[in-house]
Amino acid sequence: MILLSGKPLQQSDMWPSTSMEDIILEEMQGDHIIYSFSSFDQLVFALQLRKQIILSAEAMNQSEMEFAVFATSRCNPEYWRLTELGGFQLRRGVKPSAAIQDFYKNSSLYAFECAGAMLIIYYHAVLNTIGEDAFNYLFPDLYIYSWHSDSDLGIHSIYTHDFLPGDVVYFKNPDFDPNASQWRGENAVVMGDGTYFGHGLGRRTAEEMIEALNKNRKQGSNQSAYLMSAAKRLSFKHLAEFSVPQRNHPKQKYKYPIVPHNRTSIQFEDYLIFLYSMYRTS
């Protein structure tokens, strides 16, 4: 259900019935979760950003970006510095927008794991929604590594069985082969047509994702991979504030610490556990 300024949204013919915006809108309307927006523009922004997430995921699917574990990650050194952890640190003097666009322009120069892929898709989608100036202002210190993200993305997880196009979900492989730990699971974008895009496995149905992960289990295991009942979402309302030029945005922001680990293809919730553990021991 969608609320605009506290009232149920009535109009349902704002976009052609076959458009991605209308598909997302109808699924939000039919969801048991209440989606509340303070204005029509805020709703439109959320629909546009979700659409851009799907487009960025499909563009990655069609690109030459490769899957890699942290030890074999690679990037374009003109825009990024490859760190000891296998992450990508934005080089000084490089515009964040240009660095994100380079993933797609020079895709053959890049290889990374699937959590980082979700961040690249997120940043690319936000860039294509709010424009270069706002993006460069909002994300001046990009660092791509696992689920480490800028606080202004506002990534959060909700527990649900009902996924919306543009959500990121996780296919968990609980009995993965320890000699192929990169297949402990797969982060994937809900594409809105019954398929999911995961970097490394490509665009597949849920059944095909599970089948692929099941081929990488411990020998003799009968415990199947499965789609978890959780979805990762951006802070759409917060990001909508930057969709129009403003001069009074605060320049100071909270910076999450980088949590070193070598567990390729982990879910967002696992990264949060690492993060909270770091806080408790600091």
URLIN-V649282 format. One record per backbone hydrogen bond with DSSP energy under -1.0 kcal/mol. NH is the residue of the N-H (numbers start at 0). CO is the residue of the C=O. If there is no record, write none. Layout:
# URLIN-V649282
NH CO
NH CO
This chain:
# URLIN-V649282
2 34
3 6
4 36
6 3
8 1
18 15
22 18
23 19
24 20
25 21
26 22
27 23
28 24
29 25
34 0
36 2
42 38
43 39
44 40
45 41
46 42
47 43
48 44
49 45
50 46
51 47
52 48
53 49
54 50
55 51
56 52
57 53
58 54
59 55
60 56
61 57
62 59
65 109
67 111
71 68
72 69
73 110
78 75
79 75
80 88
82 86
85 82
87 143
88 80
89 141
90 78
93 90
98 94
99 95
100 96
101 97
104 100
105 101
108 105
109 106
110 73
111 65
116 112
117 113
118 114
119 115
120 116
121 117
122 118
123 119
124 120
125 121
126 122
127 123
129 125
130 126
134 130
135 131
136 132
137 133
138 134
143 87
147 144
152 149
155 232
157 230
165 189
166 163
167 231
168 187
170 185
171 225
172 183
175 172
176 215
179 176
182 179
183 180
185 170
187 168
188 196
189 166
190 194
195 203
196 188
197 201
200 197
201 197
203 195
208 204
209 205
210 206
211 207
212 208
213 209
215 212
217 174
220 217
225 171
227 169
229 227
230 157
231 167
232 155
234 152
235 233
238 234
239 235
240 237
241 238
242 239
263 261
270 266
271 267
272 268
273 269
274 270
275 271
276 272
277 273
278 274
279 275
280 276
